[in-house]
Amino acid sequence: MFGFGKKAKKPNGIDVLIIKAEEAKNRSFYQVAFPSSVANDVLSMLKKLEKSKLNKQELLGEIGGFRILTHLEALTGFDIHDDADMEAHPVEIQDFANMLLRRLESLEESGKLDDSEDFAFIMGELTMLRDGSFVPQS
């Protein structure tokens, strides 16, 4: 659309997803940053969560009902021009995963979620992202 061509993936770059949260009170969108080397896996897992029955405000809290708007690939840097606005600051994938994981774990412990293959997959992926043990699949 804007003439940006597909460029070779830079494994040492940073990818950013812009995620819109319709019902959020504190933020209307999140910028989630992660290493380009794990981009395919992170994007795949978040798309699966986006389409799942778990993507509801009553389950995920403020982020519930989210939509992935934009995927910025292999950035080598960025500047924040409004330090006072928290939406201007990207959230590290570990923090974003931890936020989602804490919410899902509390729902699971309270018995509000049924175990399913999708739920187990998402919990495993979020745990690896939170702990930094996520290994890119080639």
TIPA-625138 format. One line per field, with one value per residue: residue number from 0; residue in three letters; x, y, z of N, C-alpha, C, CB in turn. Coordinates in steps of 0.1 Angstrom, whole numbers, always signed. Atoms other than C-alpha are relative to their C-alpha. Glycine has a CB too. Layout:
REM residues N
num	c(NUM ...)
residuo	c(ala ...)
n_xx	c(X ...)
n_yy	c(Y ...)
n_zz	c(Z ...)
ca_xx	c(X ...)
ca_yy	c(Y ...)
ca_zz	c(Z ...)
c_xx	c(X ...)
c_yy	c(Y ...)
c_zz	c(Z ...)
cb_xx	c(X ...)
cb_yy	c(Y ...)
cb_zz	c(Z ...)
//
This chain:
REM residues 138
num	c(0 1 2 3 4 5 6 7 8 9 10 11 12 13 14 15 16 17 18 19 20 21 22 23 24 25 26 27 28 29 30 31 32 33 34 35 36 37 38 39 40 41 42 43 44 45 46 47 48 49 50 51 52 53 54 55 56 57 58 59 60 61 62 63 64 65 66 67 68 69 70 71 72 73 74 75 76 77 78 79 80 81 82 83 84 85 86 87 88 89 90 91 92 93 94 95 96 97 98 99 100 101 102 103 104 105 106 107 108 109 110 111 112 113 114 115 116 117 118 119 120 121 122 123 124 125 126 127 128 129 130 131 132 133 134 135 136 137)
residuo	c(met phe gly phe gly lys lys ala lys lys pro asn gly ile asp val leu ile ile lys ala glu glu ala lys asn arg ser phe tyr gln val ala phe pro ser ser val ala asn asp val leu ser met leu lys lys leu glu lys ser lys leu asn lys gln glu leu leu gly glu ile gly gly phe arg ile leu thr his leu glu ala leu thr gly phe asp ile his asp asp ala asp met glu ala his pro val glu ile gln asp phe ala asn met leu leu arg arg leu glu ser leu glu glu ser gly lys leu asp asp ser glu asp phe ala phe ile met gly glu leu thr met leu arg asp gly ser phe val pro gln ser)
n_xx	c(+8 -8 -12 -10 -2 -4 -15 -5 +1 -12 +2 -4 +9 +12 +13 +10 +14 +9 +12 +11 +9 +12 +7 -10 +2 -13 -7 +8 -8 -13 -11 -7 -13 -7 -11 +4 -3 +11 +12 +10 +7 +8 +11 +9 +6 +9 +11 +8 +7 +10 +12 +5 +11 -6 -2 +12 -4 +3 -11 -13 +0 +0 -5 +10 +6 -10 -3 -14 +2 -12 -13 -11 -11 -15 -4 -13 +2 +12 -1 +12 +1 +9 -3 +11 +11 -4 +2 -12 -11 +3 +0 -8 +8 +0 +10 +13 +3 +2 +13 +10 -1 +5 +15 +5 -2 +10 +12 -1 +1 +14 +9 +8 -4 -1 -12 +1 -13 -3 -3 -13 -10 -2 -7 -14 -7 -1 -10 -13 -3 -2 -13 -11 -6 +6 -10 +7 +1 -4)
n_yy	c(-12 -11 +3 +7 +14 +10 +0 +12 -1 -2 +8 -8 -11 +0 -1 -6 +1 -10 +8 -8 +5 -8 -4 -4 -13 -7 -1 +4 +10 +4 +3 +11 +1 +12 +2 +4 +14 +8 -7 +10 +7 -9 -4 +12 +3 -11 +1 +11 -5 -10 +7 +10 -4 -7 -14 -8 -9 +7 +9 -6 -13 -12 +3 +9 -5 -7 +3 -3 -9 -2 +7 -7 +10 -1 -13 -1 -10 -8 -11 -4 -15 -4 +9 -1 +9 +14 +7 -3 +9 +14 +10 +12 +12 +8 -6 +3 +15 +1 -6 +10 +13 -1 +0 +13 +9 -3 +5 +15 +4 -2 +9 -7 +4 +14 +4 +4 +0 -13 -6 +6 -5 -14 -1 +4 -11 -11 +3 -1 -14 -7 +5 -3 +13 +2 +3 -1 +12 -4)
n_zz	c(+0 -1 +8 -8 +6 -9 -1 -7 -14 -8 -12 -11 -1 -9 +6 -9 +4 -5 -4 -4 -11 +1 -13 -10 -7 -1 +13 +11 +8 -5 +9 -6 +6 -2 +9 +13 +1 -4 +5 +6 -11 -8 +8 +1 -13 -2 +9 -5 -11 +5 +6 -9 -9 -12 +2 -4 -11 -13 -3 +1 -6 +9 +13 +6 +12 +7 +14 +5 +11 +8 -4 +5 +0 +0 -2 -6 -10 +1 -9 -7 +0 -11 -12 -10 +5 -2 +12 +8 -4 +3 -11 +3 +1 -12 -9 +6 -2 -14 -3 +5 -7 -13 +1 +4 -11 -10 +5 +0 -14 -5 +7 +10 +14 +3 +7 +14 +6 +3 -13 -4 +9 -3 -14 +2 +7 -8 -10 +6 +3 -13 -6 +9 +5 +13 +10 +13 +8 +14)
ca_xx	c(+0 +27 +54 +72 +87 +93 +128 +149 +142 +168 +171 +186 +158 +127 +92 +62 +26 +0 -30 -63 -83 -118 -131 -98 -100 -63 -52 -69 -40 -8 +25 +40 +77 +97 +128 +124 +139 +107 +82 +65 +58 +46 +24 +10 +2 -14 -35 -47 -56 -73 -96 -102 -132 -108 -106 -134 -132 -147 -118 -88 -98 -89 -71 -101 -117 -84 -75 -40 -39 -3 +29 +60 +90 +127 +130 +165 +152 +124 +120 +93 +82 +56 +71 +40 +17 +19 +5 +37 +58 +60 +53 +79 +65 +75 +53 +24 +26 +28 -3 -23 -10 -18 -54 -58 -42 -66 -95 -83 -78 -113 -127 -141 -123 -126 -94 -89 -61 -62 -61 -31 -13 -18 -8 +24 +33 +26 +47 +76 +73 +71 +101 +122 +126 +108 +129 +121 +109 +127)
ca_yy	c(+0 +24 +9 -9 -40 -72 -71 -99 -106 -93 -118 -92 -67 -59 -66 -47 -56 -29 -45 -27 -33 -21 -20 -10 +18 +27 +21 +19 +0 -18 -19 -53 -56 -88 -101 -106 -141 -153 -132 -161 -180 -150 -138 -173 -178 -143 -148 -181 -164 -135 -160 -182 -182 -169 -135 -119 -91 -112 -136 -115 -83 -50 -67 -90 -86 -75 -73 -73 -42 -39 -59 -39 -61 -61 -26 -15 +13 +37 +70 +79 +115 +116 +101 +111 +89 +53 +42 +56 +30 -5 -34 -61 -95 -110 -84 -88 -126 -123 -101 -126 -156 -143 -136 -170 -188 -171 -181 -217 -219 -206 -232 -207 -222 -256 -274 -277 -283 -247 -235 -258 -246 -209 -214 -232 -205 -177 -194 -197 -161 -149 -170 -160 -197 -193 -209 -199 -226 -225)
ca_zz	c(+0 +9 -13 +15 +0 +18 +32 +45 +81 +105 +133 +156 +151 +171 +160 +173 +172 +176 +194 +199 +231 +225 +261 +278 +304 +307 +271 +238 +222 +232 +214 +221 +214 +209 +192 +154 +158 +175 +155 +136 +168 +188 +160 +155 +192 +195 +164 +178 +211 +192 +174 +205 +228 +255 +239 +259 +284 +312 +308 +298 +315 +298 +269 +262 +228 +214 +177 +161 +139 +127 +127 +123 +114 +121 +135 +145 +167 +175 +193 +219 +215 +243 +275 +295 +274 +285 +251 +235 +253 +239 +263 +264 +254 +287 +306 +281 +284 +322 +323 +302 +320 +355 +344 +328 +358 +382 +361 +358 +396 +403 +379 +355 +325 +310 +300 +263 +239 +228 +264 +272 +241 +249 +286 +275 +250 +274 +301 +278 +267 +303 +314 +283 +274 +240 +213 +177 +154 +120)
c_xx	c(+9 +14 +11 +1 +4 +15 +4 -1 +13 -2 +3 -9 -11 -13 -10 -14 -8 -13 -10 -9 -12 -6 +10 -3 +13 +7 -10 +8 +13 +10 +8 +13 +6 +11 -5 +2 -12 -13 -10 -7 -8 -12 -10 -8 -10 -12 -10 -8 -11 -13 -7 -12 +5 +1 -13 +5 -2 +11 +14 +1 +1 +4 -10 -7 +10 +1 +14 -2 +12 +11 +11 +12 +14 +4 +14 +0 -13 +2 -14 +0 -9 +2 -11 -11 +4 -2 +12 +11 -4 +1 +9 -9 -1 -11 -14 -4 -4 -14 -11 +0 -5 -15 -5 +2 -10 -13 +0 -1 -14 -10 -9 +3 +1 +14 -3 +14 +4 +5 +14 +11 +3 +7 +15 +8 +2 +10 +14 +4 +3 +14 +12 +6 -6 +11 -7 +0 +4 -7)
c_yy	c(+13 -1 -6 -14 -9 +0 -13 +2 +1 -7 +8 +13 -2 +1 +6 -3 +11 -7 +10 -7 +9 +6 +5 +14 +8 +2 -4 -10 -3 -2 -11 -3 -14 -2 -5 -15 -9 +5 -10 -7 +9 +4 -11 -3 +11 +0 -11 +5 +11 -7 -10 +6 +7 +15 +8 +8 -6 -10 +6 +14 +11 -4 -9 +7 +7 -4 +5 +9 +1 -8 +7 -9 +5 +15 +0 +11 +8 +11 +3 +15 +5 -9 -1 -10 -14 -9 +1 -10 -14 -9 -11 -12 -8 +6 -2 -14 -2 +5 -10 -13 +1 +0 -14 -10 +2 -6 -15 -5 +1 -9 +6 -3 -15 -3 -4 +0 +14 +8 -4 +6 +15 +2 -3 +11 +12 -2 +1 +14 +8 -3 +3 -13 -4 -2 +1 -13 +4 -8)
c_zz	c(+0 -7 +9 -5 +11 +1 +8 +15 +7 +13 +13 +2 +10 -8 +10 -6 +7 +2 +6 +10 +1 +13 +11 +6 +0 -14 -11 -9 +8 -11 +7 -7 +3 -10 -14 -2 +4 -5 -5 +11 +9 -7 -1 +13 +3 -9 +5 +13 -4 -5 +10 +8 +13 -1 +3 +12 +14 +3 +0 +6 -11 -14 -7 -12 -9 -15 -3 -12 -9 +5 -7 +2 +0 +1 +7 +11 -1 +11 +6 +1 +11 +12 +10 -4 +1 -13 -10 +3 -3 +13 -4 +0 +13 +10 -6 +3 +15 +4 -4 +8 +14 +0 -3 +12 +11 -4 +1 +15 +6 -7 -10 -15 -1 -7 -14 -6 -4 +12 +5 -9 +3 +13 -1 -7 +8 +11 -5 -4 +13 +6 -9 -6 -14 -10 -14 -8 -14 -10)
cb_xx	c(-9 +3 +5 -4 +12 -6 +5 +15 -8 +3 +8 +15 -6 +1 -5 +2 -6 -2 +4 -8 +8 -11 -7 +14 -5 +9 +12 -6 +3 -1 +9 -9 +10 -10 +10 +7 +12 -1 +4 +7 +11 +9 +4 +8 +10 +7 +5 +9 +10 +7 +4 +11 -8 +14 +4 -11 -8 -13 +0 +4 +12 +9 +13 -10 -12 +14 -10 +8 -2 +4 -1 +3 -2 +5 -10 +11 +12 -13 +5 -2 -4 -14 +12 -5 -5 -7 -13 +5 +3 +10 -15 +12 +6 +14 +3 +1 +11 +10 -2 +2 +15 +5 -4 +7 +14 +0 -3 +14 +10 -4 -9 +1 +14 -12 +7 -10 -1 -11 -10 +0 -5 -13 -7 +0 -8 -14 -3 +1 -12 -11 -1 +11 -4 -9 +6 +8 -14 +14)
cb_yy	c(+0 +4 +13 +0 +1 -14 +13 -3 -13 +16 -13 +4 +3 +11 -14 +16 -14 +13 -11 +6 -1 -8 -11 +0 -2 -8 -10 +12 +5 -14 +13 -13 +11 -12 -10 +7 -3 +0 +9 -10 -7 +13 +5 -13 -1 +13 -3 -12 +7 +8 -8 -5 -12 -6 +2 -10 +13 -6 -11 +1 +2 +10 -8 -4 +9 -3 +7 -12 +14 +15 -15 +14 -9 -5 +8 +3 +10 -8 +13 -8 +5 +1 +5 +14 +4 -7 +4 +14 +1 -6 -4 -2 -9 +1 +15 +3 -9 +7 +14 -3 -4 +14 +10 -5 +2 +15 +4 -5 +8 +14 -7 +15 +6 -5 -11 +10 -9 +8 -3 -15 -1 +7 -9 -13 +3 +4 -14 -8 +7 -4 -14 +7 -11 +12 -14 +11 -6 -2)
cb_zz	c(+12 +15 -5 +16 -10 -3 +8 -4 +6 +2 +0 +0 -14 +11 -5 +1 +5 -9 +10 -12 +13 -7 +5 -5 +14 +9 -1 -8 -14 +8 -4 +1 +4 +0 +5 -11 +8 +15 -11 -9 +9 +4 -14 -4 +11 +0 -14 +4 +10 -11 -12 +9 +4 +3 -15 +4 +0 +0 -11 -15 +10 +5 +1 +11 +3 +6 -9 -3 +6 -1 -5 +8 -12 -13 +10 -10 +0 +3 -6 +13 -13 -5 +7 +1 -14 +11 -7 +2 +15 -10 +5 +10 -11 +7 +1 -15 -4 +8 -7 -15 +1 +6 -11 -12 +5 +4 -14 -6 +9 -2 +10 +2 -4 -8 +8 -8 -13 -6 +11 +0 -14 +0 +10 -7 -13 +6 +6 -13 -7 +10 +3 +7 +9 -4 +2 -8 +0 -2)
//
